[in-house]
Amino acid sequence: MEMLHLRYFVAVAEELNFSQAARKLHMAASPLSQRIKDLEHELDHKLFDRSTHHVTLTAAGSALLPIARDVLEQVNAIPWRLREAVKPQRSTVFVGIPAGVHPALRERVKRLEERCHERFELKRWPGTTPDLVAAVHEGKLALSLVRMPVADPALEIIPVQVERLGAVVPAGRFAGRETVDIAELRDLSYIPSASESIPAYSDEMDHTLSKAGIKKRLKVGGTEYSGISELVANGSSFSITMLDPASPMHLFLVDGATILPFADFRPQPETALVWRRDRAEEGDLAELVGAVREIFAEPLST
């Protein structure tokens, strides 16, 4: 018995017409009839009752039909089952995400998840830049979005976004204004926002403001971004945050505070993706990093 015999039998059993079954199989009716007779002879059972105008299954034919269909389905499934058996196993990896990631950047992370879903299950892990960088270095995270600058020779870094910053200022004091000069903020207290997230950039910003004559500082440890906005709304302080209205940081803005671009100052922190070089160069992340290079090829600018 060959697989073709079962295919011929199923075709005739489904059509209950030798001519129609032959057309379905792209063969003549006569050789099809002979193959069925050969199968009946080998099984020692009559499978069809034939008359001039009708073909019906015998009891043996009815019993054979589900068996034959099951065998054919098993055989047809061999190619994809083999592919499933030999393809690489899906791995779970973690991607670090700092606070305040822009929606456009999150969309690219989502595209990466979709692109690599057959090989990797990407899960997001929140944290501050120093913690995320350390976790990538230690191998706990596969890769991470981080706020620059980052200096670690073991890591490969690609820029993915530049975001312009603006001043969070008291709305009443700057009503009707479209921009603000840095000198206009000298009598206000500067509130650093989440400096632990980007310590190097925060230090650079503090130095720049000091050179511009802004000496007063108001440090409020443990206060959320909305809390900083509340303090600004009181009228005696300011902070700095992402300028783009699409940034999630604007969700923390409260009544009495507004965000204005600087007229004479253009701070633009950079966000990058980092991963260990040795894991990307023919390592376990080679395929993932290949997709990263395509999806994040052009840095975003907001």
Rosetta blueprint (number, residue, H / E / L):
1 M L
2 E L
3 M H
4 L H
5 H H
6 L H
7 R H
8 Y H
9 F H
10 V H
11 A H
12 V H
13 A H
14 E H
15 E H
16 L L
17 N L
18 F H
19 S H
20 Q H
21 A H
22 A H
23 R H
24 K H
25 L H
26 H L
27 M L
28 A L
29 A H
30 S H
31 P H
32 L H
33 S H
34 Q H
35 R H
36 I H
37 K H
38 D H
39 L H
40 E H
41 H H
42 E H
43 L H
44 D L
45 H L
46 K L
47 L L
48 F E
49 D E
50 R E
51 S L
52 T L
53 H L
54 H L
55 V E
56 T E
57 L E
58 T L
59 A H
60 A H
61 G H
62 S H
63 A H
64 L H
65 L H
66 P H
67 I H
68 A H
69 R H
70 D H
71 V H
72 L H
73 E H
74 Q H
75 V H
76 N H
77 A L
78 I H
79 P H
80 W H
81 R H
82 L H
83 R H
84 E H
85 A H
86 V H
87 K L
88 P L
89 Q L
90 R L
91 S E
92 T E
93 V E
94 F E
95 V E
96 G E
97 I E
98 P L
99 A L
100 G L
101 V L
102 H L
103 P H
104 A H
105 L H
106 R H
107 E H
108 R H
109 V H
110 K H
111 R H
112 L H
113 E H
114 E H
115 R H
116 C L
117 H L
118 E L
119 R L
120 F E
121 E E
122 L E
123 K E
124 R E
125 W E
126 P E
127 G L
128 T L
129 T H
130 P H
131 D H
132 L H
133 V H
134 A H
135 A H
136 V H
137 H H
138 E L
139 G L
140 K L
141 L L
142 A L
143 L E
144 S E
145 L E
146 V E
147 R E
148 M L
149 P L
150 V L
151 A L
152 D L
153 P L
154 A L
155 L E
156 E E
157 I E
158 I E
159 P E
160 V E
161 Q E
162 V E
163 E L
164 R L
165 L E
166 G E
167 A E
168 V E
169 V E
170 P E
171 A L
172 G L
173 R L
174 F L
175 A L
176 G L
177 R L
178 E L
179 T L
180 V E
181 D L
182 I H
183 A H
184 E H
185 L H
186 R L
187 D L
188 L L
189 S E
190 Y E
191 I L
192 P L
193 S L
194 A L
195 S L
196 E L
197 S L
198 I L
199 P H
200 A H
201 Y H
202 S H
203 D H
204 E H
205 M H
206 D H
207 H H
208 T H
209 L H
210 S H
211 K H
212 A L
213 G L
214 I L
215 K L
216 K L
217 R E
218 L L
219 K L
220 V L
221 G L
222 G L
223 T L
224 E L
225 Y H
226 S H
227 G H
228 I H
229 S H
230 E H
231 L H
232 V H
233 A H
234 N L
235 G L
236 S L
237 S E
238 F E
239 S E
240 I E
241 T E
242 M E
243 L L
244 D L
245 P L
246 A L
247 S L
248 P H
249 M H
250 H H
251 L H
252 F H
253 L L
254 V L
255 D L
256 G L
257 A E
258 T E
259 I E
260 L E
261 P E
262 F E
263 A L
264 D L
265 F L
266 R L
267 P L
268 Q L
269 P L
270 E E
271 T E
272 A E
273 L E
274 V E
275 W E
276 R E
277 R H
278 D H
279 R H
280 A H
281 E L
282 E L
283 G L
284 D L
285 L L
286 A H
287 E H
288 L H
289 V H
290 G H
291 A H
292 V H
293 R H
294 E H
295 I H
296 F L
297 A L
298 E L
299 P L
300 L E
301 S E
302 T L
